[in-house]
Amino acid sequence: MKNAPHRFPSNEDSIGIEIVGEALPKNVPDNQRVYEPVTKEQNKSLKWLIQELRFVLKIPVSEVFRHPTVSRKNPSEAATAQW
């Protein structure tokens, strides 16, 4: 089996973290929209959550990926997320 990101993980071996934001403009197809930047508060919460999950579940940083890296998603999703 290939390691991520060279394969798409399944729900059996991955954890997804949702960051809510709006994709604009609304009058174009989904794959042409650009997601708004992640807020400072969202990044702060994301950093804390990833640190906790990595510590508790012993996940190496090399196994933490943005969604578009390991799935068929809009490349702008989580583009400004920082952890």
C-alpha positions as CSV (number, residue, x, y, z in Angstrom):
1,M,0.0,0.0,0.0
2,K,1.3,3.5,-0.9
3,N,1.8,6.0,1.9
4,A,-0.2,9.3,1.9
5,P,-0.2,11.6,0.1
6,H,0.5,9.1,-2.8
7,R,-2.9,7.4,-2.0
8,F,-6.2,8.6,-0.8
9,P,-6.7,7.7,2.9
10,S,-10.0,6.2,3.9
11,N,-12.1,6.9,7.0
12,E,-10.6,3.9,8.6
13,D,-7.1,5.4,8.8
14,S,-7.6,9.2,8.8
15,I,-9.1,12.0,10.8
16,G,-10.7,15.0,9.0
17,I,-10.8,18.4,10.5
18,E,-13.3,20.8,9.0
19,I,-12.5,24.5,8.8
20,V,-15.6,26.5,7.9
21,G,-15.3,29.2,5.3
22,E,-17.1,30.5,2.2
23,A,-16.1,29.8,-1.3
24,L,-16.5,32.7,-3.7
25,P,-17.8,33.9,-6.1
26,K,-21.2,32.1,-5.9
27,N,-22.0,32.4,-9.6
28,V,-19.3,30.0,-10.8
29,P,-18.9,26.2,-10.5
30,D,-17.6,24.9,-7.2
31,N,-14.3,23.8,-8.6
32,Q,-13.6,27.4,-9.7
33,R,-14.4,29.1,-6.4
34,V,-11.7,30.3,-4.0
35,Y,-12.2,29.8,-0.3
36,E,-11.8,32.8,2.0
37,P,-8.6,32.8,4.1
38,V,-8.7,31.0,7.5
39,T,-9.1,33.4,10.4
40,K,-6.5,33.9,13.1
41,E,-8.9,32.3,15.6
42,Q,-9.4,29.3,13.3
43,N,-5.6,28.8,12.9
44,K,-5.1,29.1,16.7
45,S,-7.8,26.4,17.3
46,L,-6.4,24.2,14.5
47,K,-2.9,24.4,15.8
48,W,-4.1,23.4,19.3
49,L,-6.3,20.5,18.0
50,I,-3.5,19.1,15.8
51,Q,-1.0,19.3,18.6
52,E,-3.4,17.4,20.9
53,L,-4.3,14.7,18.4
54,R,-0.6,14.2,17.5
55,F,0.3,13.9,21.2
56,V,-2.5,11.6,22.2
57,L,-2.5,9.4,19.1
58,K,1.3,9.6,18.5
59,I,0.9,10.9,14.9
60,P,4.1,12.2,13.3
61,V,3.9,15.6,11.7
62,S,4.8,13.9,8.4
63,E,1.4,12.3,8.5
64,V,-0.6,15.6,8.7
65,F,-1.9,16.8,5.4
66,R,-4.2,19.5,3.9
67,H,-7.4,18.0,2.5
68,P,-6.6,18.8,-1.2
69,T,-3.2,16.9,-0.8
70,V,-4.9,13.6,-0.1
71,S,-8.3,14.0,-1.7
72,R,-10.1,15.4,-4.7
73,K,-10.9,18.8,-3.4
74,N,-10.6,22.5,-4.4
75,P,-6.9,23.4,-4.0
76,S,-7.9,26.6,-2.2
77,E,-9.5,24.7,0.7
78,A,-7.4,25.2,3.8
79,A,-4.7,27.0,1.8
80,T,-4.0,29.4,4.6
81,A,-4.4,27.0,7.4
82,Q,-1.3,26.9,9.7
83,W,-0.3,24.4,12.3
